[in-house]
Amino acid sequence: MMFPYVYLIGLIELTRFLKPNTKFKRLFVSIFCGILISLIIGLRHPSMGNDLRWYDSYGYLGGFQRIGTLPWGITSYQNYEIGYIFFNKVLSCFTRDNQIFLIVCAVCSIAPFTYVIYRYSTDIQTSYIILFGTPVFTMMFSGLRQSLAIGIVILSLPFIKEKKIIPFILTIFIATLFHDTAIIFSLAYPLYNYGKLLDKKTLIFLITIVFALRKPLLSSVGSLISHKNTIDNNGSINMFIACFALLVFFLLATKDNDVEINGLMKIYYISCICMVFSGINSLAMRAAFYFIVILIVLVPCLYDESKSDSIIIKIEPRNGFIVIINIVFIALGLFFVFTTDWAHAYPYRFYWE
């Protein structure tokens, strides 16, 4: 069933008629769109998402039930981090219903994006469409621990922009309690606040060289990560092509005189580097997820009138460019929904079906 995704996209786009040009309208539209995505993810059938393993006791759903029966103070269960164990334990005190568990996980994963989009995005609807268009959306069907970790990580963006390093460190630390790969986002603080992007031609050249040499480069450190070298049908090469194309466009379209754009670009560049290796190592794909979500703030900067002095390519008409961006990310989102085997996101089934 495809229509839930069509309805999701349609309802998000329809909120443009509300013209969220006041603080209250921005808040309403941000929360409304966040609720829509949370419902799509939270009301899915438990068979959607490979790691849920609703048919046995070894997946996330079985883990939720099992942790609920264990005593307080438990610090180890399968490969779960202690924060995720505590999250399960607390929630199990209120309910043992698997569907409520999935709904709470969805809300906790999406709510941080709602906050960041409300606070920083100049185009709320496009930011949500971009979120739908990244593989992070389909990952939320299966990877509960990392979904929660990414949600916590995105909450560190205000601390990065305001140079509050202690709250930033604490936020990343909390994220690692849900998924240890979140530690890689520690790079975001120095990347955003210090130094400049390299020459544009140099950046493109480096990405090209790294891509060409990705296999020998990975094999040189293979002993460190071989235990996680599991490849899934995740559409990674397609996502790398899309990420690289966006990077080239950003480099051609922007100057380096805007602190925000320059900082966000450096964070996004790391996602492109990770994507180079994602087709041959699943850990690289997981790492890329933390950085790629920065697009929800970065892309709207390209047609933000207040940043016109930092834009080389003048985008006219503005609405036409917005339409193109939305079409591109809708197409990417639907592609990942159709092709990501481990997400089981298509065909969509509600939990009561």
C-alpha positions as CSV (number, residue, x, y, z in Angstrom):
1,M,0.0,0.0,0.0
2,M,1.4,3.3,-1.1
3,F,-1.2,5.9,-0.3
4,P,0.0,6.7,3.3
5,Y,3.2,8.1,1.9
6,V,1.2,10.0,-0.8
7,Y,-1.1,11.4,1.9
8,L,1.9,12.4,4.1
9,I,3.6,14.3,1.2
10,G,0.3,15.9,0.2
11,L,-0.7,17.1,3.7
12,I,2.8,18.5,4.3
13,E,2.6,20.5,1.0
14,L,-0.9,21.6,1.7
15,T,0.2,23.4,4.9
16,R,1.9,25.9,2.6
17,F,-1.5,27.5,2.2
18,L,-1.3,28.5,5.8
19,K,1.7,30.7,5.0
20,P,3.6,30.2,8.3
21,N,4.9,33.8,8.5
22,T,4.1,34.3,12.2
23,K,5.6,32.6,15.2
24,F,2.3,30.8,16.0
25,K,1.8,29.6,12.5
26,R,5.4,28.3,12.3
27,L,4.9,26.4,15.5
28,F,1.6,25.0,14.4
29,V,2.9,23.8,11.0
30,S,6.1,22.4,12.5
31,I,4.2,20.4,15.1
32,F,1.5,19.3,12.6
33,C,4.0,18.0,10.1
34,G,6.0,16.3,12.9
35,I,2.8,14.5,14.1
36,L,2.1,13.3,10.5
37,I,5.5,11.7,10.2
38,S,5.3,10.3,13.7
39,L,1.9,8.7,12.9
40,I,3.2,7.1,9.7
41,I,6.1,5.6,11.5
42,G,4.3,4.8,14.8
43,L,1.1,3.3,13.4
44,R,2.9,0.8,11.1
45,H,2.4,-2.9,11.4
46,P,5.2,-4.5,13.6
47,S,6.2,-6.6,10.6
48,M,7.6,-3.4,9.0
49,G,11.2,-3.2,10.1
50,N,13.6,-6.1,10.0
51,D,15.2,-5.4,13.4
52,L,11.8,-5.4,15.1
53,R,11.6,-9.2,14.5
54,W,7.9,-9.3,15.6
55,Y,7.8,-13.0,14.9
56,D,10.3,-14.0,17.7
57,S,11.9,-12.8,20.9
58,Y,15.2,-11.6,19.6
59,G,14.3,-8.3,18.0
60,Y,13.4,-4.9,19.5
61,L,9.9,-5.8,20.3
62,G,10.9,-9.0,22.0
63,G,13.6,-7.0,23.8
64,F,11.1,-4.5,25.0
65,Q,9.0,-7.3,26.5
66,R,12.0,-9.0,28.1
67,I,13.6,-5.9,29.6
68,G,10.2,-5.1,31.2
69,T,10.5,-8.3,33.2
70,L,14.1,-7.8,34.3
71,P,15.0,-6.1,37.6
72,W,16.0,-2.4,37.9
73,G,19.7,-1.9,37.6
74,I,20.2,-4.1,34.6
75,T,23.1,-2.7,32.5
76,S,23.4,-5.3,29.8
77,Y,21.0,-6.9,27.4
78,Q,22.1,-8.3,24.0
79,N,24.1,-5.5,22.3
80,Y,21.8,-2.7,23.6
81,E,23.4,0.5,25.1
82,I,22.5,1.3,28.7
83,G,20.5,4.4,27.8
84,Y,18.3,2.4,25.4
85,I,17.8,-0.3,28.1
86,F,16.8,2.3,30.6
87,F,14.4,3.8,28.0
88,N,12.7,0.4,27.6
89,K,12.6,-0.2,31.3
90,V,10.9,3.1,32.1
91,L,8.4,2.7,29.3
92,S,7.6,-0.8,30.3
93,C,6.5,0.5,33.7
94,F,3.5,2.2,32.0
95,T,2.7,-0.2,29.2
96,R,3.8,-3.5,27.7
97,D,1.9,-2.9,24.4
98,N,4.2,-3.2,21.4
99,Q,2.3,-0.6,19.3
100,I,2.5,2.0,22.0
101,F,6.2,1.3,22.3
102,L,6.6,1.9,18.5
103,I,4.5,5.1,18.7
104,V,6.6,6.5,21.6
105,C,9.8,5.6,19.7
106,A,8.5,7.4,16.6
107,V,7.6,10.5,18.6
108,C,10.9,10.7,20.5
109,S,12.8,10.3,17.2
110,I,10.8,13.0,15.3
111,A,10.2,15.6,18.0
112,P,13.8,16.8,18.0
113,F,13.6,17.4,14.2
114,T,10.4,19.4,14.8
115,Y,12.2,21.6,17.3
116,V,15.2,22.2,15.0
117,I,13.0,22.8,11.9
118,Y,10.8,25.3,13.8
119,R,13.8,27.1,15.2
120,Y,16.1,27.3,12.2
121,S,14.4,26.4,8.9
122,T,13.3,29.1,6.6
123,D,11.1,26.6,4.7
124,I,9.4,24.2,7.1
125,Q,7.6,22.1,4.5
126,T,10.7,21.6,2.4
127,S,12.7,20.6,5.5
128,Y,10.2,17.8,6.3
129,I,10.3,16.7,2.7
130,I,14.1,16.6,2.8
131,L,13.9,14.5,6.0
132,F,11.5,12.1,4.2
133,G,13.9,12.0,1.2
134,T,16.9,10.9,3.3
135,P,17.5,7.2,4.2
136,V,17.1,8.3,7.8
137,F,13.3,8.1,7.3
138,T,13.3,4.5,6.2
139,M,15.8,3.6,8.9
140,M,13.2,4.7,11.5
141,F,11.2,1.7,10.5
142,S,13.9,-0.7,11.7
143,G,16.8,0.9,13.6
144,L,15.1,2.1,16.8
145,R,18.3,2.7,18.8
146,Q,20.0,4.8,16.1
147,S,16.8,6.7,15.3
148,L,16.6,7.8,18.9
149,A,20.3,8.6,18.9
150,I,20.0,10.7,15.7
151,G,17.1,12.6,17.2
152,I,19.2,13.4,20.3
153,V,22.2,14.4,18.1
154,I,20.2,16.9,16.1
155,L,19.3,18.6,19.4
156,S,23.0,19.6,19.6
157,L,22.8,22.0,16.7
158,P,21.8,25.0,18.8
159,F,24.8,24.3,21.0
160,I,27.1,24.1,18.0
161,K,25.8,27.4,16.6
162,E,26.0,29.2,19.9
163,K,29.4,27.7,20.8
164,K,28.2,26.0,24.0
165,I,30.7,23.2,24.1
166,I,29.7,21.7,27.5
167,P,26.0,21.2,26.6
168,F,27.1,19.9,23.2
169,I,29.4,17.3,24.8
170,L,26.6,16.2,27.2
171,T,24.1,15.9,24.3
172,I,26.5,13.7,22.3
173,F,27.2,11.6,25.4
174,I,23.5,11.0,26.0
175,A,23.1,10.0,22.3
176,T,25.9,7.4,22.7
177,L,23.9,5.8,25.5
178,F,21.4,4.9,22.8
179,H,23.8,4.0,19.9
180,D,27.6,4.2,20.3
181,T,28.1,5.4,16.7
182,A,26.7,8.8,17.7
183,I,30.2,9.6,19.0
184,I,31.2,10.5,15.4
185,F,29.1,13.6,15.5
186,S,31.6,15.1,17.9
187,L,33.3,16.3,14.7
188,A,30.5,18.7,14.0
189,Y,31.4,21.2,16.7
190,P,35.0,22.0,15.5
191,L,33.9,21.7,11.9
192,Y,31.2,24.3,12.2
193,N,33.1,26.7,14.4
194,Y,36.7,26.6,13.2
195,G,38.4,26.9,9.9
196,K,37.1,27.3,6.4
197,L,36.1,24.9,3.6
198,L,39.0,24.0,1.3
199,D,39.1,25.3,-2.2
200,K,36.0,24.1,-4.1
201,K,37.9,22.3,-6.8
202,T,40.1,20.7,-4.1
203,L,37.0,19.4,-2.3
204,I,35.5,17.9,-5.4
205,F,38.9,16.4,-6.3
206,L,39.3,14.8,-2.9
207,I,35.9,13.2,-2.9
208,T,36.6,11.8,-6.4
209,I,40.0,10.4,-5.4
210,V,38.6,8.9,-2.1
211,F,35.8,7.3,-4.1
212,A,38.2,5.8,-6.6
213,L,40.4,4.4,-3.8
214,R,37.6,3.5,-1.4
215,K,38.3,-0.2,-1.4
216,P,42.1,-0.1,-0.7
217,L,41.5,2.7,1.8
218,L,38.9,0.6,3.6
219,S,41.0,-2.6,3.5
220,S,43.9,-0.7,5.2
221,V,41.8,-0.3,8.3
222,G,39.7,-3.4,7.8
223,S,41.0,-5.1,11.0
224,L,39.3,-2.3,12.9
225,I,35.9,-2.5,11.4
226,S,35.6,-5.9,9.7
227,H,33.2,-7.2,12.4
228,K,30.7,-4.6,11.2
229,N,31.4,-5.0,7.5
230,T,27.8,-6.2,6.7
231,I,26.3,-4.9,3.4
232,D,22.6,-4.5,2.9
233,N,20.5,-3.5,0.0
234,N,20.4,0.1,1.2
235,G,20.7,2.0,-2.0
236,S,23.9,3.5,-0.8
237,I,25.5,4.1,-4.2
238,N,22.4,6.0,-5.3
239,M,22.5,8.1,-2.2
240,F,26.2,8.8,-2.7
241,I,25.5,10.1,-6.2
242,A,22.7,12.3,-4.9
243,C,24.8,13.6,-2.0
244,F,27.8,14.3,-4.3
245,A,25.5,16.1,-6.8
246,L,24.1,18.2,-4.0
247,L,27.6,19.0,-2.8
248,V,28.8,20.1,-6.2
249,F,25.7,22.3,-6.5
250,F,26.2,23.8,-3.1
251,L,29.9,24.6,-3.8
252,L,29.0,26.3,-7.1
253,A,26.0,28.2,-5.7
254,T,27.5,29.6,-2.5
255,K,30.3,31.9,-1.3
256,D,32.3,31.2,1.9
257,N,31.4,34.6,3.5
258,D,28.4,33.3,5.5
259,V,29.3,31.6,8.8
260,E,26.1,29.5,8.9
261,I,26.3,28.2,5.3
262,N,30.1,27.6,5.6
263,G,29.6,25.7,8.9
264,L,26.7,23.6,7.7
265,M,28.6,22.8,4.5
266,K,31.5,21.4,6.4
267,I,29.2,19.1,8.4
268,Y,27.5,18.0,5.2
269,Y,30.8,17.3,3.6
270,I,31.5,14.6,6.2
271,S,28.3,12.8,5.2
272,C,29.6,12.7,1.6
273,I,32.9,11.2,2.8
274,C,31.0,8.6,4.7
275,M,28.8,7.8,1.8
276,V,31.9,7.1,-0.3
277,F,32.4,3.9,1.8
278,S,28.8,3.1,2.5
279,G,28.5,0.7,-0.4
280,I,31.2,-1.5,1.0
281,N,30.8,-1.0,4.8
282,S,27.6,-0.6,6.7
283,L,29.2,1.3,9.5
284,A,30.0,4.1,7.1
285,M,26.4,4.3,6.1
286,R,25.4,4.5,9.8
287,A,27.9,7.3,10.3
288,A,26.6,9.2,7.3
289,F,23.1,9.3,8.8
290,Y,24.2,11.6,11.6
291,F,25.5,14.2,9.2
292,I,23.1,14.0,6.3
293,V,20.2,15.3,8.3
294,I,21.9,18.7,8.4
295,L,20.3,19.2,5.0
296,I,17.0,20.1,6.6
297,V,18.6,23.4,7.6
298,L,21.2,23.8,4.9
299,V,19.1,23.5,1.7
300,P,16.6,26.3,2.6
301,C,19.6,28.6,3.1
302,L,20.1,28.4,-0.7
303,Y,17.0,30.5,-1.4
304,D,16.8,32.5,1.9
305,E,16.5,36.1,0.9
306,S,18.5,37.2,4.0
307,K,21.5,35.3,2.6
308,S,21.4,36.7,-0.9
309,D,24.9,38.1,-0.6
310,S,26.3,34.6,0.0
311,I,24.6,33.1,-3.1
312,I,26.5,33.1,-6.4
313,I,23.8,31.4,-8.5
314,K,20.7,33.6,-8.1
315,I,17.8,31.3,-8.0
316,E,14.8,32.7,-9.9
317,P,12.0,32.1,-9.8
318,R,12.3,31.1,-6.1
319,N,9.1,29.1,-6.1
320,G,10.3,27.1,-9.1
321,F,13.5,26.1,-7.4
322,I,11.5,25.1,-4.3
323,V,9.3,22.8,-6.5
324,I,12.4,21.2,-8.0
325,I,14.0,20.6,-4.6
326,N,10.7,19.0,-3.3
327,I,10.4,16.8,-6.3
328,V,14.0,15.6,-6.0
329,F,13.6,14.6,-2.4
330,I,10.2,13.1,-2.8
331,A,11.6,10.9,-5.5
332,L,14.5,10.0,-3.3
333,G,12.2,9.2,-0.4
334,L,10.0,7.0,-2.5
335,F,13.0,5.3,-4.0
336,F,14.3,4.3,-0.5
337,V,10.8,3.2,0.6
338,F,10.6,0.9,-2.4
339,T,14.1,-0.5,-2.4
340,T,15.4,-0.6,1.2
341,D,14.8,-4.3,2.0
342,W,15.6,-4.2,5.7
343,A,13.1,-1.4,6.3
344,H,10.2,-3.3,4.9
345,A,8.6,0.1,4.3
346,Y,6.7,-1.0,1.2
347,P,4.0,-2.1,1.0
348,Y,2.8,0.0,4.0
349,R,0.5,-1.7,6.5
350,F,-1.2,-0.2,9.5
351,Y,-1.0,-2.1,12.7
352,W,-4.6,-3.1,12.6
353,E,-4.4,-4.7,9.2
